[in-house]
Amino acid sequence: MTLYTLPSAAMSEAPQRLAAALEAHASTKALAGFMAAAGRAGDLVDNSLPHLQELVRLTIVNLVLTRPGIDDGGELERLADGIASDEDMDVLNEDETKEILRYVLDGDWDMPGALALAANLYLQNNPAPDTEIIDAALEEMTSFLDAQSSAAAVPGPVHEIVLLQPGTLEERKAA
Protein backbone atom coordinates (compact mmCIF):
# COMPACT_ATOMS: atom_id res chain seq x y z
CA MET A 1 0.00 0.00 0.00
CA THR A 2 1.31 3.44 -0.94
CA LEU A 3 0.43 6.30 1.37
CA TYR A 4 0.24 9.82 0.04
CA THR A 5 2.00 12.42 2.17
CA LEU A 6 -0.40 14.90 3.77
CA PRO A 7 -1.00 17.81 3.90
CA SER A 8 -0.33 19.98 0.87
CA ALA A 9 0.59 23.55 1.75
CA ALA A 10 -1.83 25.00 -0.80
CA MET A 11 -4.74 22.75 0.13
CA SER A 12 -7.46 24.00 2.44
CA GLU A 13 -8.54 22.19 5.60
CA ALA A 14 -11.65 20.38 4.32
CA PRO A 15 -9.95 18.37 1.55
CA GLN A 16 -6.92 17.73 3.77
CA ARG A 17 -9.11 16.08 6.39
CA LEU A 18 -11.03 14.08 3.80
CA ALA A 19 -7.83 12.83 2.19
CA ALA A 20 -6.41 11.89 5.59
CA ALA A 21 -9.56 9.91 6.41
CA LEU A 22 -9.57 8.04 3.10
CA GLU A 23 -5.88 7.64 2.25
CA ALA A 24 -5.56 4.11 3.60
CA HIS A 25 -8.60 2.96 1.60
CA ALA A 26 -8.32 4.83 -1.71
CA SER A 27 -6.20 4.03 -4.73
CA THR A 28 -3.07 6.12 -5.12
CA LYS A 29 -4.31 7.45 -8.47
CA ALA A 30 -7.71 8.63 -7.19
CA LEU A 31 -6.22 10.18 -4.05
CA ALA A 32 -3.46 11.95 -5.99
CA GLY A 33 -6.01 13.32 -8.48
CA PHE A 34 -8.21 14.63 -5.68
CA MET A 35 -5.29 16.19 -3.83
CA ALA A 36 -4.01 17.86 -7.00
CA ALA A 37 -7.46 19.34 -7.69
CA ALA A 38 -7.78 20.46 -4.06
CA GLY A 39 -4.35 22.08 -4.27
CA ARG A 40 -5.37 23.93 -7.43
CA ALA A 41 -8.59 25.09 -5.75
CA GLY A 42 -6.58 26.32 -2.76
CA ASP A 43 -8.59 28.39 -0.30
CA LEU A 44 -11.69 28.25 -2.50
CA VAL A 45 -13.17 25.28 -0.66
CA ASP A 46 -12.94 26.57 2.91
CA ASN A 47 -13.56 30.23 2.07
CA SER A 48 -16.63 29.81 -0.10
CA LEU A 49 -19.65 28.50 1.76
CA PRO A 50 -21.47 27.23 -1.36
CA HIS A 51 -18.36 25.35 -2.54
CA LEU A 52 -17.75 23.82 0.88
CA GLN A 53 -21.38 22.77 1.26
CA GLU A 54 -21.45 21.22 -2.20
CA LEU A 55 -18.26 19.29 -1.53
CA VAL A 56 -19.73 18.02 1.75
CA ARG A 57 -22.96 17.07 -0.04
CA LEU A 58 -20.97 15.15 -2.66
CA THR A 59 -19.10 13.32 0.10
CA ILE A 60 -22.35 12.29 1.75
CA VAL A 61 -24.05 11.25 -1.49
CA ASN A 62 -21.09 9.33 -2.88
CA LEU A 63 -19.88 7.64 0.32
CA VAL A 64 -22.45 7.54 3.08
CA LEU A 65 -25.52 6.85 0.97
CA THR A 66 -23.78 3.97 -0.81
CA ARG A 67 -23.20 2.06 2.42
CA PRO A 68 -25.93 -0.48 3.17
CA GLY A 69 -27.90 0.19 6.32
CA ILE A 70 -27.32 3.94 6.44
CA ASP A 71 -30.40 5.02 4.46
CA ASP A 72 -32.66 1.98 4.17
CA GLY A 73 -35.82 4.11 3.92
CA GLY A 74 -34.33 6.53 1.38
CA GLU A 75 -35.02 9.63 3.51
CA LEU A 76 -31.45 10.93 3.29
CA GLU A 77 -31.33 10.37 -0.45
CA ARG A 78 -34.58 12.30 -0.93
CA LEU A 79 -33.18 15.08 1.28
CA ALA A 80 -29.99 15.15 -0.82
CA ASP A 81 -32.15 15.38 -3.96
CA GLY A 82 -34.15 18.26 -2.43
CA ILE A 83 -37.45 16.33 -2.43
CA ALA A 84 -37.75 15.24 1.22
CA SER A 85 -41.31 15.17 2.53
CA ASP A 86 -42.47 16.15 6.01
CA GLU A 87 -42.67 12.42 6.80
CA ASP A 88 -39.04 11.98 5.70
CA MET A 89 -37.97 14.79 8.01
CA ASP A 90 -39.95 13.25 10.89
CA VAL A 91 -38.11 9.96 10.39
CA LEU A 92 -34.73 11.72 10.20
CA ASN A 93 -35.48 13.80 13.29
CA GLU A 94 -36.16 10.61 15.29
CA ASP A 95 -32.67 9.20 14.64
CA GLU A 96 -29.94 11.17 16.42
CA THR A 97 -27.22 9.24 14.60
CA LYS A 98 -28.35 10.87 11.34
CA GLU A 99 -28.49 14.41 12.74
CA ILE A 100 -25.13 15.39 11.23
CA LEU A 101 -26.15 14.07 7.82
CA ARG A 102 -29.49 15.86 8.02
CA TYR A 103 -27.79 19.19 8.78
CA VAL A 104 -25.28 18.77 5.98
CA LEU A 105 -27.79 17.75 3.34
CA ASP A 106 -30.16 20.50 4.41
CA GLY A 107 -27.40 23.06 3.75
CA ASP A 108 -27.06 24.15 7.36
CA TRP A 109 -23.56 22.92 8.15
CA ASP A 110 -20.41 24.61 6.96
CA MET A 111 -17.66 23.05 9.07
CA PRO A 112 -14.58 21.99 7.06
CA GLY A 113 -14.32 18.87 9.20
CA ALA A 114 -17.69 17.71 7.85
CA LEU A 115 -15.99 15.95 4.94
CA ALA A 116 -13.86 13.80 7.20
CA LEU A 117 -16.86 13.08 9.43
CA ALA A 118 -18.83 11.91 6.41
CA ALA A 119 -15.94 9.71 5.29
CA ASN A 120 -15.65 8.27 8.79
CA LEU A 121 -19.36 7.41 8.77
CA TYR A 122 -18.65 5.30 5.71
CA LEU A 123 -15.57 3.69 7.24
CA GLN A 124 -16.74 3.24 10.85
CA ASN A 125 -17.39 -0.41 11.68
CA ASN A 126 -17.27 -1.17 7.96
CA PRO A 127 -15.60 -4.57 7.67
CA ALA A 128 -14.82 -4.13 3.96
CA PRO A 129 -14.53 -0.52 2.73
CA ASP A 130 -14.88 -0.67 -1.04
CA THR A 131 -11.97 1.00 -2.83
CA GLU A 132 -14.07 1.39 -5.98
CA ILE A 133 -16.73 3.36 -4.07
CA ILE A 134 -14.09 5.53 -2.41
CA ASP A 135 -12.29 6.13 -5.71
CA ALA A 136 -15.57 7.01 -7.45
CA ALA A 137 -16.37 9.50 -4.68
CA LEU A 138 -12.90 11.08 -4.93
CA GLU A 139 -13.21 11.30 -8.72
CA GLU A 140 -16.63 12.99 -8.41
CA MET A 141 -15.18 15.53 -5.99
CA THR A 142 -12.11 16.01 -8.18
CA SER A 143 -14.38 16.86 -11.11
CA PHE A 144 -16.28 19.32 -8.94
CA LEU A 145 -13.09 21.01 -7.73
CA ASP A 146 -11.63 21.22 -11.24
CA ALA A 147 -14.83 22.77 -12.55
CA GLN A 148 -14.74 25.39 -9.77
CA SER A 149 -11.03 26.21 -9.65
CA SER A 150 -11.39 29.10 -12.08
CA ALA A 151 -13.99 30.77 -9.83
CA ALA A 152 -12.90 33.35 -7.32
CA ALA A 153 -13.13 32.36 -3.67
CA VAL A 154 -16.05 34.00 -1.92
CA PRO A 155 -15.56 34.36 1.82
CA GLY A 156 -18.06 32.53 3.96
CA PRO A 157 -20.09 34.35 6.58
CA VAL A 158 -18.28 35.76 9.58
CA HIS A 159 -19.29 34.05 12.79
CA GLU A 160 -18.96 36.23 15.89
CA ILE A 161 -19.37 35.45 19.55
CA VAL A 162 -20.62 38.26 21.74
CA LEU A 163 -19.80 37.95 25.43
CA LEU A 164 -22.07 39.85 27.78
CA GLN A 165 -20.69 40.91 31.12
CA PRO A 166 -22.31 42.86 33.92
CA GLY A 167 -21.11 46.40 34.48
CA THR A 168 -20.78 49.55 32.49
CA LEU A 169 -18.56 50.06 29.47
CA GLU A 170 -16.19 52.20 31.54
CA GLU A 171 -15.83 49.44 34.14
CA ARG A 172 -15.01 46.90 31.47
CA LYS A 173 -12.47 49.24 29.81
CA ALA A 174 -10.80 49.84 33.18
CA ALA A 175 -10.58 46.13 33.83
C-alpha positions in Angstrom: 0.0 0.0 0.0 1.3 3.4 -0.9 0.4 6.3 1.4 0.2 9.8 0.0 2.0 12.4 2.2 -0.4 14.9 3.8 -1.0 17.8 3.9 -0.3 20.0 0.9 0.6 23.6 1.7 -1.8 25.0 -0.8 -4.7 22.8 0.1 -7.5 24.0 2.4 -8.5 22.2 5.6 -11.6 20.4 4.3 -10.0 18.4 1.5 -6.9 17.7 3.8 -9.1 16.1 6.4 -11.0 14.1 3.8 -7.8 12.8 2.2 -6.4 11.9 5.6 -9.6 9.9 6.4 -9.6 8.0 3.1 -5.9 7.6 2.3 -5.6 4.1 3.6 -8.6 3.0 1.6 -8.3 4.8 -1.7 -6.2 4.0 -4.7 -3.1 6.1 -5.1 -4.3 7.5 -8.5 -7.7 8.6 -7.2 -6.2 10.2 -4.0 -3.5 11.9 -6.0 -6.0 13.3 -8.5 -8.2 14.6 -5.7 -5.3 16.2 -3.8 -4.0 17.9 -7.0 -7.5 19.3 -7.7 -7.8 20.5 -4.1 -4.3 22.1 -4.3 -5.4 23.9 -7.4 -8.6 25.1 -5.8 -6.6 26.3 -2.8 -8.6 28.4 -0.3 -11.7 28.2 -2.5 -13.2 25.3 -0.7 -12.9 26.6 2.9 -13.6 30.2 2.1 -16.6 29.8 -0.1 -19.6 28.5 1.8 -21.5 27.2 -1.4 -18.4 25.4 -2.5 -17.7 23.8 0.9 -21.4 22.8 1.3 -21.4 21.2 -2.2 -18.3 19.3 -1.5 -19.7 18.0 1.7 -23.0 17.1 0.0 -21.0 15.1 -2.7 -19.1 13.3 0.1 -22.4 12.3 1.8 -24.0 11.2 -1.5 -21.1 9.3 -2.9 -19.9 7.6 0.3 -22.4 7.5 3.1 -25.5 6.9 1.0 -23.8 4.0 -0.8 -23.2 2.1 2.4 -25.9 -0.5 3.2 -27.9 0.2 6.3 -27.3 3.9 6.4 -30.4 5.0 4.5 -32.7 2.0 4.2 -35.8 4.1 3.9 -34.3 6.5 1.4 -35.0 9.6 3.5 -31.5 10.9 3.3 -31.3 10.4 -0.4 -34.6 12.3 -0.9 -33.2 15.1 1.3 -30.0 15.1 -0.8 -32.2 15.4 -4.0 -34.1 18.3 -2.4 -37.4 16.3 -2.4 -37.8 15.2 1.2 -41.3 15.2 2.5 -42.5 16.1 6.0 -42.7 12.4 6.8 -39.0 12.0 5.7 -38.0 14.8 8.0 -39.9 13.3 10.9 -38.1 10.0 10.4 -34.7 11.7 10.2 -35.5 13.8 13.3 -36.2 10.6 15.3 -32.7 9.2 14.6 -29.9 11.2 16.4 -27.2 9.2 14.6 -28.4 10.9 11.3 -28.5 14.4 12.7 -25.1 15.4 11.2 -26.1 14.1 7.8 -29.5 15.9 8.0 -27.8 19.2 8.8 -25.3 18.8 6.0 -27.8 17.7 3.3 -30.2 20.5 4.4 -27.4 23.1 3.7 -27.1 24.2 7.4 -23.6 22.9 8.1 -20.4 24.6 7.0 -17.7 23.0 9.1 -14.6 22.0 7.1 -14.3 18.9 9.2 -17.7 17.7 7.9 -16.0 16.0 4.9 -13.9 13.8 7.2 -16.9 13.1 9.4 -18.8 11.9 6.4 -15.9 9.7 5.3 -15.6 8.3 8.8 -19.4 7.4 8.8 -18.7 5.3 5.7 -15.6 3.7 7.2 -16.7 3.2 10.8 -17.4 -0.4 11.7 -17.3 -1.2 8.0 -15.6 -4.6 7.7 -14.8 -4.1 4.0 -14.5 -0.5 2.7 -14.9 -0.7 -1.0 -12.0 1.0 -2.8 -14.1 1.4 -6.0 -16.7 3.4 -4.1 -14.1 5.5 -2.4 -12.3 6.1 -5.7 -15.6 7.0 -7.5 -16.4 9.5 -4.7 -12.9 11.1 -4.9 -13.2 11.3 -8.7 -16.6 13.0 -8.4 -15.2 15.5 -6.0 -12.1 16.0 -8.2 -14.4 16.9 -11.1 -16.3 19.3 -8.9 -13.1 21.0 -7.7 -11.6 21.2 -11.2 -14.8 22.8 -12.6 -14.7 25.4 -9.8 -11.0 26.2 -9.7 -11.4 29.1 -12.1 -14.0 30.8 -9.8 -12.9 33.3 -7.3 -13.1 32.4 -3.7 -16.0 34.0 -1.9 -15.6 34.4 1.8 -18.1 32.5 4.0 -20.1 34.4 6.6 -18.3 35.8 9.6 -19.3 34.1 12.8 -19.0 36.2 15.9 -19.4 35.5 19.5 -20.6 38.3 21.7 -19.8 38.0 25.4 -22.1 39.9 27.8 -20.7 40.9 31.1 -22.3 42.9 33.9 -21.1 46.4 34.5 -20.8 49.6 32.5 -18.6 50.1 29.5 -16.2 52.2 31.5 -15.8 49.4 34.1 -15.0 46.9 31.5 -12.5 49.2 29.8 -10.8 49.8 33.2 -10.6 46.1 33.8 
